[in-house]
Amino acid sequence: MNYDLLLVGPPVPPASLAKALTLAVRTEGVDVDVADRDSDQSGRHWAAPVLCGYIVPRRG
C-alpha cells in the first residue's frame, strides 16, 4: 500500500516523523526509513517495510 501524507505548519524533524510512523503502523523503529528526498539516497534502508521521503519547501 502507498499513502501520501501532507503536513502543514512548522517542519517536523525526521526523528519525530519516524517515531510517529512507527507508532502508526506498529512496527519497530529500525523498520522505518525517513530521508530527505533530495539527499543522497545510497544510505537508505530500502528493505524497510516503511519508507518515507520528505520534502522541505524552500521559501523564496
C-alpha positions in Angstrom: 0.0 0.0 0.0 1.1 3.6 -0.6 0.0 6.6 1.3 0.6 10.3 0.9 0.8 12.5 4.0 0.8 16.3 3.7 1.8 18.2 6.9 1.2 21.9 7.0 2.9 24.1 9.6 6.4 24.1 11.0 8.8 21.4 9.7 8.6 18.1 11.6 12.1 16.7 12.5 12.8 13.4 10.7 13.3 11.6 14.0 9.8 12.7 15.1 8.3 11.7 11.8 9.9 8.2 12.1 8.6 7.8 15.6 5.1 8.8 14.6 5.2 6.4 11.6 6.5 3.6 13.9 3.5 4.1 16.3 1.0 4.4 13.4 2.0 1.1 11.7 3.0 -0.7 14.9 6.5 -1.7 13.7 10.0 -1.5 15.2 11.8 1.8 14.7 14.6 0.1 12.8 12.0 -0.8 10.1 11.2 2.8 9.3 13.4 4.7 6.9 12.9 8.5 6.7 15.0 10.6 4.4 15.0 13.9 2.6 14.0 13.1 -1.0 16.7 15.4 -2.4 19.6 13.9 -0.3 22.0 11.1 -1.1 19.8 8.0 -1.4 22.6 5.5 -1.2 22.4 5.2 2.6 18.7 4.5 2.7 17.3 1.2 4.2 15.4 0.2 1.1 14.3 -3.2 2.6 12.4 -1.4 5.4 8.7 -2.0 5.3 8.0 1.7 5.9 9.8 4.1 3.6 9.2 7.9 3.9 10.7 10.5 1.6 10.1 14.1 2.7 10.5 17.5 1.0 11.2 20.7 2.9 9.7 23.5 0.8 12.2 26.2 0.0 10.9 29.7 0.8 11.6 32.3 -1.8 
